[in-house]
Amino acid sequence: MNNAAVSLAASIFVNNGADNNNLSDTDSELYILGIKYKTPNDIYAISDDVTSRFWFTYRYGFAPIGSPSGPTKDTGWGCMMRCGQMMLAEAYLRFFLPAGRYFRWRQNITDSTYWEILNMFTDKRHSSYSIHQIVLMGNSEGKNIGQWFGPNTIAQVLRRIASNEFDKQIHVHVAMDNTLVLDDIRKVCKINSQIPNLIKKSTDSQNNWKPLVIIIPLRLGLNGVNIEYIDQIKSCFRLPQTLGFIGGKPNHAHYFIGYLENDELLYLDPHVTQAYVDTSITSDDVSHHCDRINRMKFTGLDPSLALAFACKTESEFDDLIVKLRENPSSRPMFEICESNPFDALSNSTDQHEVLVFDSDDDDFELV
């Protein structure tokens, strides 16, 4: 085990707003992105897993965004963007590294695909999902540079960026109106056999499906999350396809990756300002892996959030839908439909798509 993992085992659970109790002496069941653990026996496995997730935080010293006088740090406004980066980078690790969800990071890692993925998120103007690309995509749709994003906004911006012709192609689908339309997803993810395989470096043998990220923006209450939804959120964390969710509190976002059986959420916190590191010219990636995980009660969660799932193959997608339908609720967080009942309207908006963000950054509409 690497030094970072050993360090994490000593202080892995930081309970914000409560006693900083160490769970190594407790008997607690928990889930992290679809994997079940139990303390104290699994404490080192937990630390290794958490450390292996990409951790993107505030940075300073990167190239100015937008103009020579543009911002060179994102402290105070970039947290939701960083959470979106973490969530999407987790999907890329699963799609393109042979170990998938069971990838474990080690210092001085030499895997070229790992570095290629990390460099897609580096804070450089031309990196695929850099803070520059995210901010400027939002700016092109009416968001001021330096303005905080909400869960809906970052979901739509990541979808737009992912539609570009990257070497490692994926499809990001954002569910509208709390509804997951299955036919719409299949139409864009199934690759016609006459088209050259777009996933040139994928190790997956199923090459007729473009790797899929599903993001479902939700509002699960008025001032706080309705307790009726807590068990549904937990069930999502238990699914192998889960990417967790992004949310937190207004202007204070976190990337939630699991939960404890005592109704506490586990999350990675982007609110640490670090110096910019150009990982395309240095192998120093330690600052992109976190040495601790944070905890908070479900009751402290803002109701605006965005759930996400990753499906590398069509069979994983089909399995996800089966699992989501296994435990129907009288008040589900979102609906699942085979086809869009408003196909005519949908086709019209697809041809003339413009994103309009409202003043509080929590809602959007397609016009």
Backbone torsions as a table, in degrees:
resi	resn	phi	psi	omega
1	MET	NA	141.2	-177.7
2	ASN	-76.7	167.3	-176.3
3	ASN	-62.2	-36.2	-179.4
4	ALA	-63.3	-39.2	179.8
5	ALA	-67.0	-40.0	178.7
6	VAL	-64.5	-42.6	177.5
7	SER	-61.1	-40.6	-178.6
8	LEU	-65.0	-36.2	-178.1
9	ALA	-59.5	-27.9	-178.4
10	ALA	-78.5	-22.6	-175.9
11	SER	-144.9	41.4	-169.5
12	ILE	-69.4	-34.6	-175.6
13	PHE	-108.7	107.6	176.9
14	VAL	-104.4	116.6	-175.7
15	ASN	-96.2	96.0	-178.2
16	ASN	-65.5	129.8	179.0
17	GLY	83.3	8.1	-179.8
18	ALA	-146.2	-174.7	178.3
19	ASP	-65.1	138.9	178.5
20	ASN	-82.3	63.9	-176.7
21	ASN	-79.8	140.1	177.5
22	ASN	-87.4	131.0	-176.8
23	LEU	-88.4	4.1	-179.0
24	SER	-64.5	-19.0	179.5
25	ASP	-104.2	11.3	-178.1
26	THR	-112.8	169.7	177.7
27	ASP	-115.8	97.0	-172.7
28	SER	-139.2	136.2	175.9
29	GLU	-93.3	141.3	179.0
30	LEU	-150.3	161.0	175.4
31	TYR	-124.7	138.0	173.5
32	ILE	-127.8	110.4	177.2
33	LEU	45.1	52.7	173.0
34	GLY	89.4	-4.9	-178.8
35	ILE	-109.7	131.3	-178.2
36	LYS	-90.3	134.6	177.2
37	TYR	-131.3	165.6	174.5
38	LYS	-145.2	131.5	176.3
39	THR	-91.9	153.3	4.2
40	PRO	-88.7	-8.6	-171.8
41	ASN	-61.5	-34.4	-173.9
42	ASP	-98.0	15.7	-171.7
43	ILE	-60.1	-37.9	179.9
44	TYR	-75.1	-35.4	175.0
45	ALA	-64.7	-38.4	177.2
46	ILE	-62.9	-46.4	-178.5
47	SER	-62.4	-39.8	179.8
48	ASP	-65.5	-40.4	179.2
49	ASP	-64.2	-50.3	-177.4
50	VAL	-61.9	-44.3	-179.2
51	THR	-62.2	-27.3	-176.4
52	SER	-79.5	-12.6	175.7
53	ARG	-75.8	146.0	173.3
54	PHE	-67.6	138.9	-179.7
55	TRP	-123.1	108.2	179.6
56	PHE	-108.5	128.2	-173.8
57	THR	-128.4	176.2	169.7
58	TYR	-52.3	144.3	176.0
59	ARG	-135.3	156.3	173.3
60	TYR	-130.5	152.7	175.6
61	GLY	92.5	10.4	176.1
62	PHE	-84.9	170.5	-179.2
63	ALA	-60.9	145.5	-178.9
64	PRO	-56.0	145.0	179.3
65	ILE	-94.7	123.5	171.5
66	GLY	90.4	-41.5	-178.2
67	SER	-159.2	166.2	178.8
68	PRO	-56.6	-24.6	179.7
69	SER	-99.3	8.0	-178.8
70	GLY	-70.1	170.1	-177.5
71	PRO	-64.0	144.1	176.9
72	THR	-114.6	8.5	172.6
73	LYS	-150.6	158.3	-176.7
74	ASP	-119.0	16.9	178.7
75	THR	-57.8	129.6	176.0
76	GLY	95.1	-16.0	-178.1
77	TRP	-139.7	-10.8	-172.9
78	GLY	-99.2	9.4	-171.7
79	CYS	-64.9	-41.1	179.3
80	MET	-67.5	-33.7	176.2
81	MET	-64.5	-41.6	178.5
82	ARG	-65.7	-38.1	177.6
83	CYS	-65.0	-40.9	175.9
84	GLY	-61.7	-39.7	176.3
85	GLN	-61.4	-45.2	-179.4
86	MET	-60.7	-44.7	-177.8
87	MET	-64.6	-43.6	-178.8
88	LEU	-72.4	-37.3	178.3
89	ALA	-63.0	-35.0	175.7
90	GLU	-60.1	-40.4	177.7
91	ALA	-64.1	-42.4	179.7
92	TYR	-62.3	-39.8	177.4
93	LEU	-59.2	-43.3	-178.9
94	ARG	-68.2	-38.1	-175.3
95	PHE	-73.0	-37.0	-166.0
96	PHE	-118.7	-6.8	172.9
97	LEU	-99.3	137.8	-176.7
98	PRO	-55.0	-36.3	-177.8
99	ALA	-75.8	-15.5	178.9
100	GLY	58.0	-130.4	-179.0
101	ARG	-60.5	-22.2	-176.8
102	TYR	-95.1	14.1	172.0
103	PHE	-59.9	135.9	175.7
104	ARG	-127.4	125.7	-176.7
105	TRP	-76.9	145.1	172.1
106	ARG	-134.7	145.0	175.9
107	GLN	-59.7	145.6	-179.0
108	ASN	65.4	30.6	177.9
109	ILE	-61.4	142.2	-176.1
110	THR	-114.0	-0.1	-178.6
111	ASP	-61.1	116.9	-175.5
112	SER	-65.8	-32.6	179.5
113	THR	-68.0	-39.4	175.6
114	TYR	-56.0	-47.9	-177.8
115	TRP	-67.7	-35.4	177.5
116	GLU	-62.4	-41.7	178.6
117	ILE	-65.6	-47.7	179.8
118	LEU	-57.4	-42.2	-177.6
119	ASN	-69.1	-18.0	174.1
120	MET	-66.3	-21.8	-176.1
121	PHE	-110.9	3.6	179.7
122	THR	-66.2	148.8	-175.6
123	ASP	-78.2	63.7	176.2
124	LYS	-123.3	150.3	-174.2
125	ARG	-53.4	-39.9	-171.7
126	HIS	-102.1	6.0	174.5
127	SER	-70.8	143.2	-169.3
128	SER	-54.2	-49.1	-175.9
129	TYR	-119.1	35.8	179.7
130	SER	-67.8	163.9	175.2
131	ILE	-58.3	-30.8	178.3
132	HIS	-64.8	-48.9	-178.8
133	GLN	-63.3	-41.3	-178.5
134	ILE	-65.5	-47.3	-178.6
135	VAL	-64.0	-44.4	-176.8
136	LEU	-70.4	-32.4	174.9
137	MET	-65.0	-42.6	175.6
138	GLY	-63.8	-38.5	179.9
139	ASN	-64.4	-36.2	179.1
140	SER	-67.0	-17.4	179.3
141	GLU	-107.9	14.8	172.1
142	GLY	104.8	2.0	177.5
143	LYS	-90.2	131.1	178.6
144	ASN	-68.0	145.2	175.0
145	ILE	-63.6	128.3	-177.1
146	GLY	92.7	3.0	179.0
147	GLN	-90.2	140.5	-178.6
148	TRP	-66.8	142.0	175.6
149	PHE	-99.1	148.4	168.9
150	GLY	-96.3	176.2	-178.8
151	PRO	-58.8	-41.3	179.6
152	ASN	-62.7	-43.9	-176.4
153	THR	-63.4	-48.9	-178.2
154	ILE	-65.5	-34.4	177.3
155	ALA	-60.9	-46.5	-178.8
156	GLN	-68.6	-38.5	179.5
157	VAL	-65.8	-43.6	177.7
158	LEU	-63.2	-37.5	177.2
159	ARG	-61.2	-44.0	-179.0
160	ARG	-66.0	-41.5	-179.6
161	ILE	-66.6	-41.4	-177.6
162	ALA	-64.8	-18.5	179.7
163	SER	-75.0	-9.0	176.9
164	ASN	-70.5	161.7	-174.4
165	GLU	-84.5	72.7	176.6
166	PHE	-80.9	159.0	177.0
167	ASP	-60.9	-44.2	177.8
168	LYS	-97.7	91.8	-173.4
169	GLN	-85.8	138.4	172.8
170	ILE	-137.4	168.4	173.1
171	HIS	-117.2	128.7	174.8
172	VAL	-105.5	118.6	179.5
173	HIS	-108.8	126.1	177.1
174	VAL	-107.1	117.4	-179.0
175	ALA	-72.4	132.5	-179.2
176	MET	-99.9	147.3	173.7
177	ASP	54.6	38.7	177.3
178	ASN	57.7	30.2	-176.4
179	THR	-131.9	128.5	176.5
180	LEU	-100.7	111.3	-177.5
181	VAL	-99.4	110.4	-170.9
182	LEU	-68.1	-39.9	-179.8
183	ASP	-62.3	-37.7	179.3
184	ASP	-61.9	-39.0	-179.8
185	ILE	-69.5	-46.4	-178.1
186	ARG	-61.7	-35.8	-178.6
187	LYS	-61.9	-36.1	-175.9
188	VAL	-94.4	-19.1	-176.8
189	CYS	-94.8	-25.6	178.6
190	LYS	-76.8	125.9	-177.2
191	ILE	-95.4	122.2	179.4
192	ASN	-60.3	137.4	-176.6
193	SER	-62.9	-19.5	179.5
194	GLN	-82.2	-12.1	-179.2
195	ILE	-94.0	133.8	178.0
196	PRO	-54.6	144.6	-179.0
197	ASN	-58.4	121.5	-177.8
198	LEU	-81.0	-18.9	-175.5
199	ILE	-97.0	66.3	-168.1
200	LYS	-63.3	-31.2	-175.6
201	LYS	-107.7	10.4	179.1
202	SER	-73.2	142.4	177.4
203	THR	-90.3	0.8	-178.0
204	ASP	-79.7	136.4	-178.6
205	SER	-76.7	-18.8	179.6
206	GLN	-86.1	100.9	-170.9
207	ASN	-106.7	17.7	178.3
208	ASN	-108.2	21.9	-177.8
209	TRP	-141.5	124.6	176.7
210	LYS	-79.7	128.5	180.0
211	PRO	-49.6	135.4	-168.5
212	LEU	-118.5	132.2	168.1
213	VAL	-113.5	123.3	176.4
214	ILE	-104.0	126.1	175.1
215	ILE	-119.1	129.4	-177.2
216	ILE	-122.1	96.6	175.7
217	PRO	-68.1	135.0	-175.8
218	LEU	-138.7	156.0	165.7
219	ARG	-127.3	113.2	-168.9
220	LEU	-105.8	32.9	179.0
221	GLY	157.3	-172.6	179.7
222	LEU	-95.7	-70.7	-179.8
223	ASN	-100.3	-16.1	178.7
224	GLY	-154.1	170.1	179.9
225	VAL	-69.7	126.9	175.7
226	ASN	-60.8	131.2	-175.6
227	ILE	-61.4	-19.3	177.7
228	GLU	-63.8	-21.8	-175.6
229	TYR	-94.3	-9.7	-173.6
230	ILE	-62.4	-45.2	179.6
231	ASP	-64.4	-33.3	177.5
232	GLN	-67.8	-39.7	176.3
233	ILE	-62.5	-43.3	178.5
234	LYS	-59.9	-43.6	-178.7
235	SER	-62.3	-33.5	176.9
236	CYS	-65.6	-39.4	178.6
237	PHE	-64.2	-21.9	-178.8
238	ARG	-84.4	-10.3	-177.8
239	LEU	-80.5	140.4	179.8
240	PRO	-65.3	-22.0	-179.0
241	GLN	-85.3	-4.7	-173.4
242	THR	-65.8	141.9	168.8
243	LEU	-111.0	11.4	-177.7
244	GLY	76.3	-148.2	176.6
245	PHE	-153.6	160.8	176.4
246	ILE	-112.1	142.4	-177.2
247	GLY	169.6	-142.6	179.2
248	GLY	131.7	-109.0	177.7
249	LYS	-137.6	159.7	179.2
250	PRO	-52.3	127.5	179.3
251	ASN	63.4	18.9	-179.0
252	HIS	-149.8	84.2	-170.7
253	ALA	-95.5	151.6	174.8
254	HIS	-135.5	161.7	173.2
255	TYR	-106.0	109.8	-175.6
256	PHE	-90.2	123.6	-173.1
257	ILE	-118.2	-1.1	179.6
258	GLY	178.6	-171.1	179.5
259	TYR	-152.2	156.9	172.8
260	LEU	-99.6	154.8	-177.1
261	GLU	-65.5	-13.9	179.5
262	ASN	-92.0	26.3	176.6
263	ASP	67.2	37.4	172.2
264	GLU	-114.5	139.6	175.8
265	LEU	-89.2	150.9	176.8
266	LEU	-113.4	133.1	-176.1
267	TYR	-147.4	158.1	170.5
268	LEU	-98.2	137.1	-171.9
269	ASP	-109.0	121.1	179.6
270	PRO	-84.7	-0.1	-171.9
271	HIS	-84.2	52.8	173.0
272	VAL	-131.6	124.4	-178.8
273	THR	-91.5	120.8	-179.1
274	GLN	-122.9	159.4	177.7
275	ALA	-70.7	145.6	175.9
276	TYR	-61.6	135.9	176.9
277	VAL	-126.2	124.7	178.4
278	ASP	-88.3	95.4	-176.0
279	THR	-74.7	-2.7	175.4
280	SER	-80.8	-14.6	179.9
281	ILE	-123.3	-2.7	177.5
282	THR	-137.7	151.3	178.6
283	SER	-95.6	19.3	179.6
284	ASP	-86.0	96.7	-179.1
285	ASP	-115.1	10.1	-175.7
286	VAL	-59.7	-36.3	-177.3
287	SER	-73.5	-3.5	177.2
288	HIS	-100.1	12.2	176.8
289	HIS	-134.3	129.9	-170.2
290	CYS	-86.0	144.7	179.9
291	ASP	-100.0	12.4	175.9
292	ARG	-162.2	162.7	176.2
293	ILE	-123.6	147.4	-176.3
294	ASN	-106.9	159.1	-178.4
295	ARG	-128.5	148.0	172.0
296	MET	-155.2	156.0	178.3
297	LYS	-73.1	147.0	174.2
298	PHE	-55.8	-33.9	-176.4
299	THR	-67.0	-16.8	178.9
300	GLY	-90.8	3.3	-174.2
301	LEU	-86.1	134.2	173.9
302	ASP	-69.4	143.7	-175.7
303	PRO	-70.7	-15.5	177.8
304	SER	-87.6	119.2	-177.7
305	LEU	-154.0	174.7	177.5
306	ALA	-138.3	112.9	174.6
307	LEU	-75.8	154.7	177.5
308	ALA	-147.1	150.4	178.6
309	PHE	-138.4	152.5	179.1
310	ALA	-122.5	128.6	179.6
311	CYS	-129.4	104.9	-177.8
312	LYS	-72.5	-32.7	-177.6
313	THR	-127.7	167.4	177.6
314	GLU	-64.9	-35.9	179.1
315	SER	-65.5	-35.6	175.7
316	GLU	-66.1	-37.8	177.0
317	PHE	-64.5	-47.0	178.9
318	ASP	-60.6	-40.7	179.2
319	ASP	-64.7	-39.6	178.2
320	LEU	-59.9	-46.4	-177.7
321	ILE	-64.3	-40.5	177.0
322	VAL	-59.3	-45.8	-177.9
323	LYS	-67.4	-38.3	179.2
324	LEU	-65.9	-27.3	-178.8
325	ARG	-90.7	-7.6	-174.4
326	GLU	-66.4	-34.6	-177.1
327	ASN	-119.8	75.3	-178.1
328	PRO	-62.1	146.1	-179.9
329	SER	-119.5	149.1	175.8
330	SER	-68.2	-18.3	178.6
331	ARG	-138.6	74.5	-175.6
332	PRO	-69.2	152.8	177.8
333	MET	-65.5	-33.2	179.8
334	PHE	-153.1	161.1	-179.4
335	GLU	-99.0	153.0	174.9
336	ILE	-120.9	121.1	-179.3
337	CYS	-124.0	144.6	177.6
338	GLU	-69.8	-42.1	-178.3
339	SER	-134.7	161.6	-178.2
340	ASN	-84.3	119.1	180.0
341	PRO	-70.0	-10.3	-179.8
342	PHE	-117.9	46.0	-176.1
343	ASP	-57.0	-40.1	-178.3
344	ALA	-61.5	-45.2	178.7
345	LEU	-67.3	-38.9	-179.2
346	SER	-62.2	-44.5	179.9
347	ASN	-62.2	-36.7	179.7
348	SER	-66.3	-43.9	-178.2
349	THR	-71.9	-31.0	178.5
350	ASP	-61.5	-31.5	-177.3
351	GLN	-81.9	-18.7	-177.3
352	HIS	-135.1	62.9	-171.7
353	GLU	-86.9	123.7	174.8
354	VAL	-137.5	134.0	177.9
355	LEU	-91.6	132.3	176.1
356	VAL	-122.2	119.2	-179.5
357	PHE	-100.1	139.6	179.0
358	ASP	-88.0	-179.5	-169.8
359	SER	-68.8	-27.9	-177.6
360	ASP	-96.5	3.8	170.6
361	ASP	67.8	12.9	-179.9
362	ASP	-104.3	-14.7	-176.8
363	ASP	-127.5	158.4	174.1
364	PHE	-151.7	165.8	174.9
365	GLU	-145.9	154.8	175.7
366	LEU	-96.9	129.8	-179.9
367	VAL	-127.6	NA	NA
